Amino acid sequence: MASTAPKTKLIAENRRARYDYFLEDHIEAGIQLLGTEIKALRDGRANIAESYVSPEGREMVLINADIPPYKQANRFNHEPRRHRKLLLHRKQIDKLIGAVQRDGRTIVPLRLYLNEAGKAKLEIALAKGKKTHDKREASAERDWQRDKARLLRDKG
């Protein structure tokens, strides 16, 4: 029986974002890449842990994402931490810019993956920063859910 789930290849994930932010609005964005960058991504090499998305003019730009150089490209390689333009619809860009400027929100990259067509996509989210007590509360809730599941499993 064949699965109906889309065939995506996860390249990088920002797991820290769920701990540091309240995630609100998820959007899938394309990325404008060079040839050696997409080849490095197909090798499964990237890091978006310290990266963020920022508006520059009327565009959204991924900043500080690390795509290491492609081994076989030698002198035609790309710069690993260059700014990369995100490909979004104008309404999405205006909505994100408004939320950042008006509400003080942050735009955080969550996942970098190749979709079923082989194109690199970035899942971004509009986020609001958590305070220290919110982080403690979330970790306490997670610990309680884990303990509760363990008790139910053991006691039946």
KAJO-V631701 format. One record per residue. RES is the residue in one letter. SS is DSSP state (2 for helix, 1 for strand, 0 for the rest). PHI is phi in degrees with one decimal (NA if undefined). NEAR is the number of other C-alpha atoms within 10 Angstrom. Layout:
res->RES ss->SS phi->PHI near->NEAR
res->RES ss->SS phi->PHI near->NEAR
//
This chain:
res->M ss->0 phi->NA near->3
res->A ss->0 phi->-79.8 near->4
res->S ss->0 phi->-80.9 near->6
res->T ss->0 phi->-95.4 near->6
res->A ss->0 phi->-70.6 near->6
res->P ss->0 phi->-65.6 near->8
res->K ss->0 phi->-89.8 near->12
res->T ss->0 phi->-113.0 near->15
res->K ss->1 phi->-111.2 near->15
res->L ss->1 phi->-73.6 near->15
res->I ss->1 phi->-102.1 near->19
res->A ss->1 phi->-147.3 near->19
res->E ss->1 phi->-135.8 near->18
res->N ss->0 phi->-101.8 near->17
res->R ss->0 phi->-74.0 near->13
res->R ss->2 phi->-67.7 near->11
res->A ss->2 phi->-61.6 near->18
res->R ss->2 phi->-67.9 near->14
res->Y ss->2 phi->-81.8 near->16
res->D ss->2 phi->-89.0 near->16
res->Y ss->1 phi->-135.3 near->20
res->F ss->1 phi->-87.1 near->15
res->L ss->1 phi->-89.5 near->20
res->E ss->1 phi->-113.1 near->11
res->D ss->1 phi->-119.4 near->11
res->H ss->1 phi->-92.9 near->15
res->I ss->1 phi->-136.6 near->14
res->E ss->1 phi->-96.2 near->17
res->A ss->1 phi->-126.1 near->20
res->G ss->1 phi->-84.2 near->15
res->I ss->1 phi->-127.1 near->19
res->Q ss->0 phi->-85.0 near->16
res->L ss->0 phi->-119.7 near->14
res->L ss->0 phi->-89.2 near->11
res->G ss->2 phi->-60.7 near->12
res->T ss->2 phi->-72.2 near->21
res->E ss->2 phi->-70.2 near->22
res->I ss->2 phi->-67.5 near->20
res->K ss->2 phi->-67.5 near->17
res->A ss->2 phi->-66.0 near->18
res->L ss->2 phi->-66.8 near->21
res->R ss->2 phi->-67.1 near->17
res->D ss->0 phi->-75.3 near->11
res->G ss->0 phi->85.9 near->16
res->R ss->0 phi->-119.1 near->17
res->A ss->0 phi->-170.2 near->21
res->N ss->1 phi->-144.1 near->19
res->I ss->0 phi->-117.9 near->23
res->A ss->0 phi->-63.7 near->19
res->E ss->0 phi->-100.5 near->14
res->S ss->0 phi->-90.9 near->18
res->Y ss->1 phi->-151.2 near->17
res->V ss->1 phi->-112.7 near->22
res->S ss->1 phi->-135.6 near->20
res->P ss->1 phi->-77.6 near->18
res->E ss->1 phi->-128.9 near->10
res->G ss->0 phi->70.7 near->8
res->R ss->0 phi->-110.4 near->10
res->E ss->1 phi->-129.6 near->15
res->M ss->1 phi->-108.2 near->23
res->V ss->1 phi->-127.6 near->19
res->L ss->1 phi->-85.7 near->24
res->I ss->1 phi->-115.5 near->17
res->N ss->0 phi->70.8 near->18
res->A ss->0 phi->-81.0 near->20
res->D ss->1 phi->-103.5 near->18
res->I ss->0 phi->-114.6 near->21
res->P ss->0 phi->-62.9 near->18
res->P ss->0 phi->-60.9 near->21
res->Y ss->0 phi->-77.6 near->20
res->K ss->2 phi->-59.5 near->10
res->Q ss->2 phi->-83.5 near->11
res->A ss->2 phi->-90.5 near->13
res->N ss->2 phi->33.0 near->10
res->R ss->2 phi->-78.3 near->6
res->F ss->2 phi->-93.4 near->11
res->N ss->0 phi->-75.8 near->16
res->H ss->0 phi->-99.4 near->18
res->E ss->0 phi->-81.7 near->13
res->P ss->0 phi->-62.2 near->15
res->R ss->0 phi->-114.0 near->16
res->R ss->0 phi->-74.2 near->13
res->H ss->0 phi->-74.6 near->17
res->R ss->1 phi->-121.6 near->17
res->K ss->1 phi->-72.4 near->20
res->L ss->1 phi->-95.7 near->22
res->L ss->1 phi->-101.0 near->17
res->L ss->0 phi->-133.9 near->16
res->H ss->0 phi->-74.5 near->9
res->R ss->2 phi->-58.2 near->11
res->K ss->2 phi->-62.7 near->9
res->Q ss->2 phi->-65.0 near->13
res->I ss->2 phi->-63.0 near->17
res->D ss->2 phi->-62.7 near->16
res->K ss->2 phi->-63.8 near->10
res->L ss->2 phi->-66.9 near->21
res->I ss->2 phi->-63.1 near->23
res->G ss->2 phi->-62.4 near->13
res->A ss->2 phi->-66.7 near->16
res->V ss->2 phi->-69.6 near->18
res->Q ss->2 phi->-76.6 near->11
res->R ss->2 phi->-82.8 near->9
res->D ss->2 phi->-99.3 near->10
res->G ss->0 phi->72.4 near->12
res->R ss->0 phi->-76.9 near->18
res->T ss->1 phi->-120.0 near->21
res->I ss->1 phi->-109.0 near->24
res->V ss->1 phi->-115.2 near->26
res->P ss->1 phi->-77.1 near->29
res->L ss->1 phi->-105.4 near->24
res->R ss->1 phi->-139.1 near->20
res->L ss->1 phi->-117.4 near->25
res->Y ss->1 phi->-150.3 near->21
res->L ss->1 phi->-101.6 near->19
res->N ss->0 phi->-79.1 near->15
res->E ss->0 phi->-65.4 near->11
res->A ss->0 phi->-86.9 near->8
res->G ss->0 phi->87.2 near->13
res->K ss->0 phi->-95.9 near->13
res->A ss->1 phi->-76.5 near->23
res->K ss->1 phi->-127.9 near->21
res->L ss->1 phi->-125.6 near->23
res->E ss->1 phi->-90.6 near->16
res->I ss->1 phi->-115.4 near->21
res->A ss->1 phi->-140.3 near->23
res->L ss->1 phi->-78.6 near->20
res->A ss->1 phi->-134.2 near->23
res->K ss->1 phi->-121.2 near->18
res->G ss->1 phi->-65.0 near->15
res->K ss->0 phi->-89.6 near->16
res->K ss->0 phi->-84.1 near->10
res->T ss->2 phi->-60.5 near->10
res->H ss->2 phi->-68.7 near->9
res->D ss->2 phi->-66.2 near->15
res->K ss->2 phi->-65.9 near->15
res->R ss->2 phi->-64.1 near->13
res->E ss->2 phi->-63.1 near->11
res->A ss->2 phi->-65.5 near->14
res->S ss->2 phi->-69.2 near->13
res->A ss->2 phi->-64.6 near->12
res->E ss->2 phi->-63.7 near->12
res->R ss->2 phi->-63.1 near->12
res->D ss->2 phi->-63.9 near->12
res->W ss->2 phi->-65.0 near->12
res->Q ss->2 phi->-62.7 near->12
res->R ss->2 phi->-65.9 near->11
res->D ss->2 phi->-64.4 near->12
res->K ss->2 phi->-63.2 near->12
res->A ss->2 phi->-65.0 near->11
res->R ss->2 phi->-65.6 near->12
res->L ss->2 phi->-64.3 near->11
res->L ss->2 phi->-65.4 near->9
res->R ss->2 phi->-68.7 near->9
res->D ss->2 phi->-74.2 near->8
res->K ss->2 phi->-83.2 near->6
res->G ss->0 phi->80.7 near->6
//
